[in-house]
């Protein structure tokens, strides 16, 4: 029986590998150039900022930079799978806000940190499951589906909180946001853990290969025996759970659940992923690229804050980065086709 399961697993892995488009030498060469160019851009930018911006390279600012990108980094890991499968999720910002509000309310009602965290993460998983089920089984476009849940979940957050921030009085829960190990805050450790876990899932498991295969050719994947619908549901379910965990950590850091938190968060996450080489057309993603994309986004925002650039101009810069990321994705796709 075990031998049969191993054979089936190996067969599924072989099929998934076969469905991922094989690259010619020229395409591999182009991919290496684009991947390494992103690293070079980040290194040049980082060195330049260290030499020209006061206090940028200080230990305090480096830890603050890592902390500021922790939520984006966590959610980018799961958004990577959504984009790689030709989908995306616009409801992550609302899920973060709702998870924080729900966690604060359950915590105030039960005075139990563990139950509050489990309730919030479970709610995020339910939101992700609904997104995935509607997209996979009802065949409704991901844009419409997640745009609708973005509004619904945000509205639920305002309704249950009566439009007000839900304060937290539990010292244990508040301590989570400030907890540190070896001088590094807990949110940073959680983000590093997400990078490792989802990097392994993408590169070393059938689940990751199936995701890339679905993004490369959904119909061929289905004909080859991959359960496309179930895989998509799992992708969104995990996305919702991880996003809710990010919302819990944010609530712990700001000591309250804010129904208006994380507005526009989804655009920052998608920008970081696309900037890191995750294709909007699906079938291509690397965890190293996502890490670099998150770092570039965080570094740019950190530098603008250090230079006291007006928040209105920061909107322009973030929009320009999103546009540049999409243009870079188009160039990569053309290079890969050529």
C-alpha positions as CSV (number, residue, x, y, z in Angstrom):
1,X,0.0,0.0,0.0
2,X,2.8,2.4,0.9
3,X,4.7,1.5,-2.3
4,X,1.6,2.3,-4.3
5,X,1.2,5.7,-2.6
6,X,4.9,6.5,-3.3
7,X,4.4,5.6,-7.0
8,X,1.4,7.9,-7.2
9,X,3.2,10.7,-5.5
10,X,6.2,10.3,-7.8
11,X,3.9,10.2,-10.8
12,X,2.1,13.4,-9.7
13,X,5.5,15.1,-9.2
14,X,6.7,14.0,-12.6
15,X,3.5,15.3,-14.3
16,X,3.8,18.7,-12.5
17,X,7.4,19.0,-13.6
18,X,6.4,18.2,-17.1
19,X,3.7,20.8,-17.2
20,X,6.1,23.6,-16.1
21,X,7.4,25.0,-19.4
22,X,11.0,23.9,-20.1
23,X,13.4,26.7,-20.9
24,X,15.8,26.9,-23.7
25,X,19.4,28.0,-23.1
26,X,18.6,31.5,-24.2
27,X,15.6,31.7,-21.9
28,X,17.7,30.4,-18.9
29,X,20.3,33.0,-19.7
30,X,17.7,35.8,-19.8
31,X,16.2,34.6,-16.5
32,X,19.6,34.6,-14.8
33,X,20.3,38.1,-16.0
34,X,16.9,39.4,-14.7
35,X,17.3,37.6,-11.4
36,X,20.8,38.8,-10.7
37,X,20.0,42.3,-12.0
38,X,17.4,42.7,-9.3
39,X,19.9,41.8,-6.6
40,X,22.5,44.2,-8.1
41,X,19.9,47.0,-8.1
42,X,19.1,46.4,-4.5
43,X,22.8,46.2,-3.5
44,X,23.6,49.4,-5.3
45,X,20.5,51.2,-3.8
46,X,21.4,50.0,-0.3
47,X,25.0,51.1,-0.5
48,X,24.0,54.4,-2.0
49,X,21.5,55.1,0.7
50,X,23.9,54.0,3.4
51,X,26.4,56.6,2.2
52,X,24.1,59.5,1.5
53,X,21.2,59.2,4.0
54,X,22.0,60.0,7.7
55,X,21.2,57.2,10.2
56,X,20.1,54.8,7.5
57,X,22.7,52.1,8.2
58,X,22.4,52.4,12.0
59,X,21.5,49.2,13.9
60,X,18.3,50.9,15.2
61,X,17.1,51.8,11.7
62,X,18.0,48.4,10.3
63,X,15.9,46.7,13.0
64,X,13.1,49.2,12.4
65,X,13.3,48.5,8.7
66,X,13.0,44.8,9.2
67,X,10.1,45.3,11.6
68,X,8.3,47.6,9.2
69,X,8.4,45.1,6.4
70,X,7.5,42.1,8.5
71,X,3.8,42.1,7.7
72,X,4.4,42.7,4.0
73,X,6.9,39.9,4.0
74,X,4.6,37.4,5.7
75,X,1.7,38.0,3.3
76,X,4.0,38.2,0.2
77,X,5.0,34.6,0.8
78,X,1.4,33.4,0.3
79,X,0.6,36.0,-2.4
80,X,3.5,34.5,-4.3
81,X,1.5,31.3,-4.6
82,X,-1.7,33.1,-5.6
83,X,0.1,35.0,-8.4
84,X,2.0,31.9,-9.5
85,X,-1.3,30.1,-10.0
86,X,-2.7,33.0,-12.2
87,X,-4.8,34.5,-9.3
88,X,-4.4,37.3,-6.8
89,X,-6.1,38.4,-3.6
90,X,-7.2,42.0,-3.0
91,X,-8.8,41.2,0.3
92,X,-5.6,40.8,2.4
93,X,-5.7,44.4,3.8
94,X,-9.3,43.9,5.0
95,X,-8.4,40.5,6.4
96,X,-5.6,42.0,8.4
97,X,-8.0,44.6,9.9
98,X,-10.8,42.2,10.6
99,X,-8.4,39.6,12.2
100,X,-7.0,42.3,14.5
101,X,-10.5,43.5,15.5
102,X,-11.8,39.9,16.1
103,X,-8.7,38.9,18.0
104,X,-9.1,42.0,20.3
105,X,-12.8,41.3,20.9
106,X,-12.3,37.6,21.6
107,X,-9.4,38.4,23.9
108,X,-11.5,40.9,25.9
109,X,-14.3,38.4,26.2
110,X,-12.3,35.4,27.2
111,X,-9.0,36.8,28.6
112,X,-7.3,34.0,26.8
113,X,-4.6,34.9,24.3
114,X,-4.3,31.5,22.7
115,X,-8.1,31.3,22.0
116,X,-8.1,34.8,20.6
117,X,-5.2,34.1,18.2
118,X,-6.8,30.8,17.1
119,X,-10.1,32.5,16.5
120,X,-8.6,35.2,14.3
121,X,-6.4,32.8,12.3
122,X,-9.4,30.5,11.8
123,X,-11.5,33.5,10.6
124,X,-8.8,34.4,8.1
125,X,-8.7,30.8,6.9
126,X,-12.5,30.9,6.4
127,X,-12.2,34.1,4.3
128,X,-9.5,32.5,2.2
129,X,-11.6,29.3,1.8
130,X,-14.5,31.3,0.6
131,X,-12.3,33.2,-1.9
132,X,-10.8,30.0,-3.2
133,X,-14.1,28.1,-3.4
134,X,-15.8,30.9,-5.3
135,X,-12.9,31.3,-7.7
136,X,-12.2,27.6,-8.3
137,X,-15.7,26.0,-8.3
138,X,-18.0,28.9,-9.3
139,X,-15.4,30.1,-11.8
140,X,-15.8,33.8,-10.9
141,X,-12.9,36.0,-11.7
142,X,-10.4,36.6,-8.9
143,X,-10.6,40.3,-9.4
144,X,-14.3,40.4,-8.8
145,X,-14.3,37.8,-6.0
146,X,-11.5,39.3,-3.9
147,X,-12.7,42.9,-4.6
148,X,-16.1,41.8,-3.2
149,X,-14.6,40.1,-0.1
150,X,-12.4,43.1,0.4
151,X,-15.5,45.3,0.8
152,X,-17.5,42.7,2.8
153,X,-14.7,41.9,5.3
154,X,-13.8,45.5,5.8
155,X,-17.5,46.2,6.4
156,X,-17.8,43.4,8.9
157,X,-14.8,44.8,10.7
158,X,-16.5,48.2,11.1
159,X,-19.8,46.6,12.0
160,X,-18.6,44.4,14.9
161,X,-16.3,47.1,16.2
162,X,-19.0,49.8,15.7
163,X,-16.4,51.8,13.8
164,X,-14.1,52.2,16.8
165,X,-10.8,50.8,17.7
166,X,-11.0,47.8,20.0
167,X,-8.5,48.3,22.8
168,X,-6.6,45.4,24.4
169,X,-5.7,45.3,28.1
170,X,-4.0,41.9,28.2
171,X,-0.4,42.3,29.1
172,X,0.4,38.9,27.6
173,X,-1.0,39.8,24.2
174,X,0.7,43.2,24.2
175,X,4.0,41.6,25.1
176,X,3.9,39.4,21.9
177,X,4.4,42.4,19.7
178,X,7.4,43.6,21.7
179,X,8.9,40.1,22.4
180,X,12.5,39.7,21.1
181,X,15.1,37.0,20.8
182,X,18.8,37.8,20.3
183,X,17.7,41.5,20.0
184,X,15.4,40.7,17.1
185,X,11.6,41.3,17.5
186,X,9.2,38.3,17.2
187,X,7.5,39.7,14.0
188,X,10.8,39.6,12.3
189,X,11.4,36.0,13.4
190,X,8.0,35.0,12.2
191,X,8.6,36.6,8.8
192,X,12.0,34.8,8.4
193,X,10.2,31.6,9.3
194,X,7.6,32.3,6.6
195,X,10.3,32.8,4.0
196,X,11.9,29.5,4.9
197,X,8.7,27.5,5.1
198,X,7.1,28.8,1.9
199,X,10.4,28.7,0.0
200,X,10.6,25.0,0.8
201,X,6.9,24.5,-0.2
202,X,7.5,26.2,-3.5
203,X,10.8,24.4,-4.4
204,X,10.7,21.1,-2.7
205,X,7.1,19.8,-2.6
206,X,4.5,18.6,-5.1
207,X,2.2,21.3,-3.8
208,X,4.6,24.0,-5.0
209,X,5.2,22.3,-8.4
210,X,1.5,21.9,-8.9
211,X,1.0,25.6,-8.2
212,X,3.5,26.5,-10.9
213,X,2.1,23.9,-13.3
214,X,-1.4,25.4,-12.8
215,X,-0.1,28.9,-13.5
216,X,1.7,27.6,-16.6
217,X,-1.4,25.9,-18.0
218,X,-4.5,25.2,-15.9
219,X,-6.2,23.0,-18.5
220,X,-3.2,20.8,-19.2
221,X,-2.7,20.5,-15.4
222,X,-6.3,19.3,-15.0
223,X,-6.0,16.8,-17.9
224,X,-2.8,15.5,-16.4
225,X,-4.6,14.6,-13.1
226,X,-3.8,17.6,-10.9
227,X,-6.8,18.6,-8.9
228,X,-6.7,22.3,-9.9
229,X,-9.8,23.3,-7.9
230,X,-8.6,21.8,-4.7
231,X,-5.1,23.3,-5.1
232,X,-6.5,26.7,-5.6
233,X,-8.7,26.5,-2.6
234,X,-5.7,25.5,-0.5
235,X,-3.7,28.4,-1.9
236,X,-6.3,30.9,-0.8
237,X,-7.0,29.2,2.5
238,X,-3.4,29.3,3.5
239,X,-3.2,32.9,2.3
240,X,-6.1,33.9,4.5
241,X,-4.6,32.1,7.6
242,X,-1.2,33.7,7.2
243,X,-2.7,37.2,6.5
244,X,-4.9,36.9,9.7
245,X,-1.7,36.0,11.7
246,X,-0.1,39.2,10.3
247,X,-3.2,41.0,11.5
248,X,-2.9,39.5,15.0
249,X,0.8,40.6,15.2
250,X,-0.1,44.1,14.0
251,X,-2.9,44.3,16.7
252,X,-0.4,43.2,19.3
253,X,2.1,45.9,18.2
254,X,-0.4,48.7,18.3
255,X,-2.3,47.3,21.3
256,X,-5.7,47.4,19.6
257,X,-7.8,46.1,16.7
258,X,-8.2,48.9,14.1
259,X,-11.0,48.3,11.6
260,X,-9.4,50.9,9.2
261,X,-5.9,49.3,9.4
262,X,-3.9,48.1,6.4
263,X,-5.7,50.2,3.8
264,X,-3.9,49.8,0.4
265,X,-1.8,47.0,1.9
266,X,-2.7,44.6,-0.9
267,X,-1.1,46.9,-3.5
268,X,2.2,47.0,-1.6
269,X,2.2,43.2,-1.3
270,X,1.5,42.6,-5.0
271,X,4.1,45.3,-6.0
272,X,6.7,43.5,-3.9
273,X,5.9,40.1,-5.4
274,X,5.9,41.4,-9.0
275,X,9.0,43.5,-8.4
276,X,10.6,40.2,-7.1
277,X,9.9,38.4,-10.4
278,X,6.6,36.7,-9.7
279,X,4.8,36.7,-13.0
280,X,1.3,38.1,-13.3
281,X,0.7,35.6,-16.0
282,X,1.4,32.7,-13.6
283,X,3.9,29.9,-13.7
284,X,7.0,31.7,-12.4
285,X,8.0,32.6,-8.9
286,X,11.1,32.4,-6.6
287,X,11.2,33.0,-2.9
288,X,14.5,34.8,-3.2
289,X,13.0,37.3,-5.7
290,X,10.1,37.9,-3.3
291,X,12.5,38.6,-0.5
292,X,14.4,41.1,-2.6
293,X,11.2,42.8,-3.7
294,X,10.0,43.2,-0.2
295,X,13.4,44.6,0.8
296,X,13.3,47.1,-2.0
297,X,9.8,48.3,-1.2
298,X,10.7,48.6,2.5
299,X,14.0,50.4,1.9
300,X,12.4,53.0,-0.4
301,X,9.7,53.8,2.1
302,X,12.2,53.8,5.0
303,X,14.4,56.3,3.2
304,X,11.4,58.6,2.3
305,X,10.5,58.7,6.0
306,X,14.1,59.4,7.0
307,X,14.2,62.3,4.5
308,X,10.8,63.6,5.8
309,X,9.3,63.4,2.4
310,X,5.6,64.4,2.4
311,X,3.1,61.5,2.6
312,X,1.4,62.8,-0.6
313,X,4.6,62.3,-2.6
314,X,5.1,58.9,-1.1
315,X,1.9,57.8,-2.8
316,X,3.4,58.9,-6.1
317,X,6.6,56.9,-5.5
318,X,4.7,53.7,-4.5
319,X,2.5,54.0,-7.6
320,X,5.6,54.5,-9.8
321,X,7.2,51.4,-8.2
322,X,4.0,49.4,-9.0
323,X,4.0,50.5,-12.6
324,X,7.8,49.8,-12.9
325,X,7.2,46.3,-11.4
326,X,4.5,45.6,-14.0
327,X,6.7,46.9,-16.9
328,X,9.5,44.7,-15.6
329,X,7.2,41.7,-15.6
330,X,6.2,42.4,-19.2
331,X,9.9,42.7,-20.2
332,X,10.7,39.4,-18.5
333,X,7.8,37.7,-20.3
334,X,8.9,39.0,-23.7
335,X,12.5,37.9,-23.0
336,X,11.3,34.5,-22.0
337,X,9.2,34.1,-25.2
338,X,12.1,35.3,-27.4
